[in-house]
Amino acid sequence: LLPAGAREARILSRPGVPAGRDPETMDCRTLGAQIAAIFLNETLVPLDSPRLRAGFYPIEQEGADAWRWSDGEGLLALPACTEPTALRLRIANMLPGWRRPRRLHAPVQGSNAVDGMPAIDHQRGPGHVRPGL
């Protein structure tokens, strides 16, 4: 429920890049939520509505199904209303965002290590590890 007088709503989601998760895809867009439907006070907002402002990719379709991806920060313009507005979204999919990997290696003893990984000696170049302090 959005407050009376609200002029816009941001649809926020954790974004991800398909090519970063699946090396076989060439899709390098930053994607947030795959939105199949938007309802304001139970009235369907068409996916091609000018109410969908910044942060939305063009409509995509497969058979009878249509959707729009957000970039993680979609801006939806709201109609002028003196009453609270009910916003309901039908999210078809969410692309998992990047998360820091769990530590896979034990800390390197005797080195200037960060998160268990040895520090690179940048003066000597790739492949050279800075000796312990």
C-alpha positions as CSV (number, residue, x, y, z in Angstrom):
1,L,0.0,0.0,0.0
2,L,1.5,3.3,-1.1
3,P,0.6,6.5,0.8
4,A,-1.9,9.0,-0.6
5,G,-0.3,11.6,-2.8
6,A,2.7,9.4,-3.8
7,R,3.7,10.4,-7.3
8,E,6.0,7.5,-8.1
9,A,7.2,4.1,-6.8
10,R,10.6,2.5,-7.2
11,I,10.7,-1.2,-7.8
12,L,14.0,-2.3,-6.3
13,S,15.6,-5.7,-6.7
14,R,19.1,-7.1,-6.5
15,P,20.4,-7.0,-10.0
16,G,22.6,-9.6,-11.8
17,V,24.1,-10.2,-15.2
18,P,23.1,-13.4,-17.0
19,A,26.5,-13.7,-18.8
20,G,28.2,-13.6,-15.4
21,R,26.3,-16.7,-14.2
22,D,26.0,-18.7,-17.4
23,P,29.0,-18.6,-19.8
24,E,26.8,-19.9,-22.7
25,T,24.6,-16.8,-22.7
26,M,25.7,-13.6,-24.4
27,D,23.2,-11.4,-22.4
28,C,25.3,-8.8,-20.6
29,R,22.3,-6.7,-19.5
30,T,22.0,-5.9,-15.8
31,L,18.6,-7.5,-14.9
32,G,16.6,-7.2,-11.7
33,A,13.0,-8.5,-11.7
34,Q,11.2,-10.1,-14.6
35,I,7.8,-8.4,-14.3
36,A,4.8,-10.2,-15.8
37,A,2.1,-7.8,-14.5
38,I,1.5,-4.6,-12.6
39,F,-1.7,-3.7,-10.8
40,L,-2.6,-0.4,-9.3
41,N,-5.8,-0.7,-7.1
42,E,-6.4,-4.0,-8.9
43,T,-6.4,-2.4,-12.3
44,L,-3.9,-3.9,-14.8
45,V,-1.2,-1.5,-16.0
46,P,-0.2,-2.5,-19.5
47,L,3.5,-3.5,-19.8
48,D,3.8,-0.8,-22.6
49,S,2.3,1.9,-20.4
50,P,4.2,5.2,-20.2
51,R,3.9,4.8,-16.4
52,L,6.9,2.5,-16.6
53,R,9.7,5.1,-16.8
54,A,13.4,4.6,-16.2
55,G,14.8,1.3,-15.3
56,F,12.8,-1.0,-17.5
57,Y,13.9,-2.9,-20.7
58,P,11.5,-3.3,-23.7
59,I,8.8,-5.9,-23.6
60,E,9.8,-9.4,-24.3
61,Q,7.5,-12.2,-25.4
62,E,7.4,-15.9,-25.7
63,G,4.1,-17.3,-27.0
64,A,1.3,-15.8,-25.1
65,D,3.5,-14.7,-22.2
66,A,4.9,-11.2,-22.1
67,W,7.2,-9.5,-19.5
68,R,9.6,-6.6,-18.9
69,W,12.8,-6.9,-17.0
70,S,13.8,-4.1,-14.7
71,D,17.4,-3.1,-14.2
72,G,17.0,-3.4,-10.4
73,E,15.7,0.2,-10.0
74,G,12.5,0.5,-12.1
75,L,10.6,3.7,-11.7
76,L,6.8,3.5,-11.9
77,A,4.8,6.8,-12.2
78,L,1.6,6.8,-10.2
79,P,-1.8,8.4,-10.9
80,A,-2.7,11.4,-8.8
81,C,-4.7,10.0,-5.9
82,T,-5.9,11.4,-2.6
83,E,-6.3,7.9,-1.2
84,P,-3.6,5.2,-0.6
85,T,-2.8,3.2,-3.7
86,A,-2.5,-0.6,-3.7
87,L,0.5,-1.7,-5.8
88,R,0.7,-5.4,-6.7
89,L,3.4,-7.0,-8.9
90,R,3.5,-10.4,-10.5
91,I,7.2,-11.3,-10.7
92,A,7.9,-14.1,-13.1
93,N,11.6,-14.4,-12.2
94,M,14.4,-12.8,-10.4
95,L,18.0,-13.1,-11.5
96,P,20.2,-14.0,-8.6
97,G,22.6,-11.2,-7.9
98,W,26.3,-11.6,-7.2
99,R,27.3,-12.7,-3.8
100,R,30.8,-12.9,-2.3
101,P,32.0,-16.5,-2.6
102,R,32.5,-18.5,0.5
103,R,36.2,-18.9,1.5
104,L,37.4,-22.0,-0.2
105,H,41.1,-21.9,0.9
106,A,42.6,-21.9,4.4
107,P,44.6,-18.7,5.1
108,V,48.1,-18.7,3.7
109,Q,50.5,-18.8,6.6
110,G,53.3,-16.2,6.7
111,S,51.9,-14.0,3.9
112,N,50.1,-10.7,3.8
113,A,46.8,-12.4,3.0
114,V,43.4,-10.9,2.6
115,D,40.4,-13.3,3.1
116,G,42.8,-16.3,3.0
117,M,44.2,-15.4,-0.4
118,P,47.8,-14.4,-0.8
119,A,48.5,-10.8,-1.7
120,I,49.8,-10.3,-5.3
121,D,53.1,-8.5,-5.7
122,H,52.0,-5.9,-8.2
123,Q,55.5,-4.6,-8.8
124,R,56.6,-8.0,-10.1
125,G,53.3,-8.7,-12.0
126,P,50.8,-11.6,-12.2
127,G,51.8,-14.9,-10.8
128,H,54.1,-13.4,-8.1
129,V,53.0,-13.6,-4.5
130,R,54.3,-11.2,-1.9
131,P,56.3,-13.0,0.7
132,G,55.2,-13.1,4.4
133,L,55.9,-10.1,6.6
